[in-house]
Structures are given as structure tokens and as C-alpha cells.
């Protein structure tokens, strides 16, 4: 015999029916496994509403504590219709001045009402640079390519974090620099690279990842002040693809040795940690045979670059219509027009050349950055002159 199914309403109806037949409330409540309070409530609903009173009722509250009266919400929408350009602060102030007897809602509440009715204009999201990497070279001559990166941060004994900035020569594996820094801020990287350039000369290219301060996702073509400085010095940029550390495998392998021999355990402070890095650098270059170099020392292959560091001069663009210095906030100012470029070029000269009616080309050195017109005064980026599709490359 199949089980007989019944619903809550049927059970409640049976309960009420037996009460109407004269059975006692306490006995029935024990039999139906409910409290007497619930039993009296069901019986009262039946007497007031009939069978409809035995159905489940909505648990929605009769009143929401922070909900605006519909009259106030209607007033907000009416003011927005009259003044489409007004936002929540102006509409709220208008309500306060014109209808002093109306409960004044918060600005966030007014904004929520406008947003719920689709009356909030969303600002256009800033376009972000998507790192894709560049063409990677495999060179065999010292100083043709340097590799730079930050060894992952670690904590010193004094509870401060250390960020080692390392630079190696790709061909000879020579460790050019290893500096214990307290931050990855560009100002510290500038001083380290300036000292290295003075001691070892300039490479033809530098390979890095897409992290700070080498690249930025918020800047034109991912350039930073540091990478723009390298371009001014005639150094080409190479970048690995995101999440592909094997594309800088030689440098990462050096980091593994550095971590084993110079960071475990960590020193007490930056001065002592730098001393350990200096000892490691000396041993890595002059005492440690390298299997990939036929057991030779990196110092036996490396020679300083013949390209001496002499600073940078002024940029001039004789074949352009104008030469303009980018402001500290990253703008190009032409009369009353202000065109946003990038703070990475702050203080640098760019060339402006008219290529069509009211269309202008912006160039930096030999690179074309993009175009702008007189109406929008907004840079439309050209094809990235600093990047190309990454060529297939085996781990190194």
C-alpha cells in the first residue's frame, strides 16, 4: 500500500476540524506535535479568514526600516527629470530647500534611488595596458642584454622587509648588481641603475617582467619613468609574458642560489644583509664554476660595456611642427588645450606633427605614440612601438 501524502494545509484543516468536533486543544496539540500557542493561532486565523487563514503567510516585513516613502522617491525622480545633469548631492539639497517638511534622505540613499531606476551615468572606465611581452632575443655577447628583477621580498631580523634588486648579464651570467632595498619604488631603482651604468657602461637592452617599477598597467604602453629613462639612454626594452618566469630562466636560477646562500637565515638589518649580498656577488662571479659556461667563472667571460654612461641631453624634433615638454602631471599643453599623455613622460620633450586636417601625431624619440584631434583632445594610441608578439622560446 503506497504512503499517503498530505500537505501542511491539510494537516491544519484536520486539526481545526477536530477542534470543531469538540476535542480538547491541549490533547490535539500534543498529538500534532505543536505548541498550544500555535494551535490557538491557527484556530483564530480559521475563524477570521476561513480556509485562506490556514495557508502559509508571507514573511516579508510590513515596513522596511530604511525604505523611503514613495512620495519622497517620486519627488527625487521628478527633480532628476527636470535636471538631468544633477547628481545626488544637488537633488538632496534641492529637496531640503524646497520641501522643509519632508524627511531628508542621505546622499547615498538618493543615489541608490537614481541607480535603481537607471538614472546614474557610469563613467567610462580607463583603458588599462594589457601586458603581452615583447620579442625576446638570445644573444651571446656580453652587454648585449641585461636581465633585471626583484628577488621576492623577505623579512629581516628587525622585522623589516628587504627587496633585493638584481641585475645580470645574459651572455656571461655575470652578476652585475645585488642591492638590498626597502621598497620597489622607482626612486631607489634609479639610483641603483645609475651607479651600475657608471661602473659597467650601458647595455643594448634590458629584460624585465611587467612589475613595478619596470612597467605599469595604468600607463601608455605600460611605460614608467624608469623605462622611459632607459629609452633615452638608447637601451631597448624586453619584457617577458605575465606568469612566464621561464622566459627569464637564467636570472631566476641565479635567484635560487641567492636565496639559498645569502638569505637563510636573514641578516639583522639592511647593512648586514647588504654585506652578505656583496660576499655572494664576489663568490658568484669569481669563485663559483658555472656548468653552463663549461665550468668557467662569469668574470672570465664578462667585460664592461664600451658604451659609457654620460647622462641624457635635450630632445629635439626638427621634422615636427612643435617640440613640447610634457608637464609634471603628464599633459601636453597647446594653447588652452590640454591633452593627457602619461606621467611616465613627465619632463620629456615630445614632437607634435600635423598629419591631416585637425589630426596631430605625437612622437617620442623615434617612436610614434598616438594621435589626437582638436575636438576631443584625447590620445588615440598607435600600435605599440615598444612591444611585439613573443617569439617561441625554450627555458634558459
N, C-alpha and C positions, 0 to 999 in steps of 0.2 A: 504494500500500500504506500503510495507516494506521500511525502511530507506535505502538510497543508501550510501554505504561505499566507501570512497576513501582514498588513501594514500597521503603522502607528495609529492611523486614524481609526482603523477597525478595532484595535485594542482599546482605544479610548472610548469608542462607541459602546463596546461591550461593558466597559467599566461604568459608564453613565447609565446604561440600560439596567444593570443590576441594582444600581443605586435607586433608580426609579421603581424597581420592583420591591424596594423596602429593605434591602440588605444594608448592614452597618458599614459606615465609612472606614473605621479602623480595620475591620476584618478584610475588606476588599483591598485596602492599601497594602496590607501585608501580603495578600495573595498576588497582587500585581507588582509587588516589589517597588513601590513608590512611597514617598512621604505623604503624610496627611495634608501637609500644606499644598503639595502638588495636586492631590486628589480634590481638595476644595476649590483650587484654582480652575481645574478642568470642568468641574460641575458648574461653577459660576459662569464660565465662558459659554457653556452649553445653554444655560438659562438665558443669557444675554443675546447670543448670536445664533443659536441653533447649531446645526451640523458644521457650519462655517467656523464656529469657535473652536472646533476640535482639530483643525489643521494647524501646521507649523506657521508661526508668525515671523515676519522679517525681523532680523536683529539689527537692522540699521537704526542708528540713534535718531530720535525725533529732531534733535538740534545739534549742529556741529559747532563746537566752541569758537573756532576762528573763521567761520564762514561769514562773508559779508552779506548783509541784507540785499535782496535782489534789486531794491530801489537804488542803493549806492552803486552796485555793479552796473546797472543800466546807465547811471549818471556818468560813470567813468568811460563807458563805451561811447556815450553821446559826445563827451568832450574830445575823445580821440578822433571821432568822426569829423568834428568841427575843426580840429587842429591836428592833421595827420603827422606833422613833423614833431609834435610834442612827445616827450617821454614821460615815464612815471613820476619823476620829481616835479615837473611843471604841472601835470594834471592834478597831483595831490595838492599842490599849493593853490591851484585854481579852486578846488573843492573847499579848501579851508577858508579862502577869502569870500567866496560867493555863497556858500551854504554852511554858515557857522553852526547851525543846529544839527548837522549830520555828523555822526561819529567818524572821526578822521582815521582812515586806514594807514598802515605803514607803507612806505615806498615800495618795499618788496611785495606787499600784497597787491598794490596797484599794478606792478609789473607782472605779477602772476596772472591777474585778470586779463591783461592785454595779451599775454603769451598764450593763455588758454583759448583765446578767440583768434589767434593767428595774426595779431596786430603788431608783433615785435619784429623789426627788421634785423636780420642777422648780418653782422659784418662779414666781409669776405675774409676767409682765412688766409693768412700769409703763406705763400708758397715756400716750401722747405726744400733745401737741396737734398737730393737722394744720392747717397754715396754709391758709386758703381765701380770704383777703382780705375786705374789707368793701365796703359800698356807697360808691362814690366820687362826690363832688359836683363841679360845675363852677360856681364862684362868681365873681362879678365885682367884689366889694367888697374893698378891702384889709383884711387881718387876719381875714377870714372863714376862710381856710385858709392854713396854712404848710406847706411841704414841707421835710423834713429827711432827710439821708442822709450817709454817709461816702463821699467820693471814694476810689476804690481806692488802697490803700497804695502808696507808692513810697519808694525809698531815697535818703537824703540823702548828701552827700559824705563825711560822717563815719561812714557805714555803718550808720546807724540808720534805722529805718522811720518814716515820717510818715503819719498817718491824718487827713486833713483832714475836719472835721465842718462841714457847710454847711447853712444854713437860708435859704430864700427865701420870699417872699410869692407865692402862686399868682396872684392877680389882676394885680399890678403888675410881677411878675418882679424885684422889689427884692431884692437880696442882703443879707439881714439879718446874717448872720454867716458867717465862714470862719475856723476855728481849726485851727492845726497841732497835733495831739495825738500823743502817743507810743503810744497804745493806744485800743481801743474800749471800755475799761472804763467802767462806768456812773458811777463817781465823777467822772471828767473831764467826762462829758456833763452831769451835774448842775450843775457849776459854770458851764459854758458857757451852758446854758439859763437858769440863774438870772440871770446877767448880762444876757442878751438880754431876758428878761422885765422886768427893772428898767429897761432903756433904751427898749424899744419897746412895753411892755404885753403883754397876753395875747391870743392868737388864739382863735377859736371852735373850731378843730380843727387837728390836725397830721397830715399824711400821711407815712408811712414805709413801708419794706419790712418784712420779717419777720425781719431780722437783729438781732444783739445791738448795743446794749443796748435796742433798741426792743421786741423780742419774744423769746420763748423757747419752744422746743418741749417743754420739760420742766415748764412751769408751767401752772397752771389758766388756760384760755382764752388761753394764750400771753402772759399779762401779766408785766411786770417791775416792779421798784421804780420805774423811770423812768416807765413808762406809768401806773402807779398814782398817782404824784405828779401827772401831768398831769390825770388824772381828778379828783383832789382840788382842783385849781385850776379846775375847770369846763371843761376842754379835751376835746373829743370826739376819739376815735381813728379814723383812717382808715389802712387797710393795703392795699397792693397785693397781687395774687396772686403767688405764687412764680414766678420766671422770666418775669415780665411787666414789664420796666423801662419799657415804653412807657406804662404807666399813671401814671408819674410823669415823663412825657416832658419837660416844661418844665425840671424840675430837672436831668434827665440832660443836656439840651442845654447848660445852664449849665456842667455839669461838663466837657463837651468843650472849651468855651472856656477854662475854668480850667486844664485840663491843658496846652493849647497855650501860654498866655501866662504862667503862673506856676510851672510845674513842670519845664520843659525849657529849660536844664538845671536840676537840683535845686540848692538852696542848700547851703551848707556845714553849717549846723546849724539847730535849730528857731527860734532867734531871727531869723536872717536869712530863713528861709523864711516866718515869720510876717510879716515886713516886706514880702515880695513879695505875700503874700495881702492885706495891708492896702492896698497900692497897687492891686492888681487890683480889690478891692472898691470903692475910690473911683472908679476909672475905669469899672467896670461900671455903677455906679449913677448917676453924674453926667456922664459924658463919652461913653459909647457909645450911639449911637442904636439903638433896637430896632425891627426891621422889624414885628414883631407888634404893636407899640404905635404904629404909624403914625410911626415914626422919632422918637418921643419917648424921653426918658430915664426909667428906672424911678423916679427920685427925684421926677419931676414928677407922678407918679400916687400914690405911696405917702404915707400919713400914719400916725403912730404910733397904736396902738390906744387907745381911750378906757377900756379895761378895765385898770386899774392892778394891778400885782403887789403883793400885801400879805401873802404867805405863806399858810399854812393854819392853821385852828383845829382844835378838837376836834370829832369826830363824835359825834352823839348820836342815839339811835333811840327816840323817845318812844312809838312804836306797836309796839315789840317787847318781848318779855319780859325780855331781857337785853341789855346792851351790854358786849362783851368785847373786850379788847385782844389782838391776835394776838401770840404770843411771837416772839422773835428767830429761832427755828427753824421758824416758820410754822405753829404749832399753836394750836388753840382749847382751852383748859383749862376744863372744867366739873366741879368737884369733883375726883374721881380720874380722870375720863375725859379722854383726850387725843385730839383729832380733828385729823388732818393737813389743813391747808388749802393754803398756799403761802407760801414765804418772800417772795414779792412783796408780801404784805400785812403783813409784819413791822412791828410798832409801830402799825398802823392799828386803829381800832375797827370792829367788825362787829356787826350786830344779829342776835339769835337769837330766833326766834318759833316756838311750837309750832303745827303745822298739823293734826296728827292724833295718835292715841294713840302715844306714844313716837317720833313723827316730828317733826323740827325743821327749820326753814328758816334758812339763813344768808344775810344780805344785807350788801352793801357799798354805802353811799350809797343810790341808788335802784335798784341792780341786785341781782337775786336770783342768788346764786352756786350754790346747790345744797341738797340735803337730807342729813340723817344721822339714824340711829336709835341707840338706846341699846345695842343688841346689837353691831353691827359697828363703830360709831364711825368710819365711813368716809363721806366726802363723795361723794354721787351728784350729778354735775354736772347742773344745769338746762340748758336751751337757752342757747347762748352769747348773753348780752345785749349783748356788745360787737361782735358780728360779724353780717353778713348776706350774702346772695348778692350777688356783684359784678354791678353793672348793666353792660350793654354800653357800652363807652366807646371812642371813637376816639383815636388817638395825639394827644398835646398837646405 
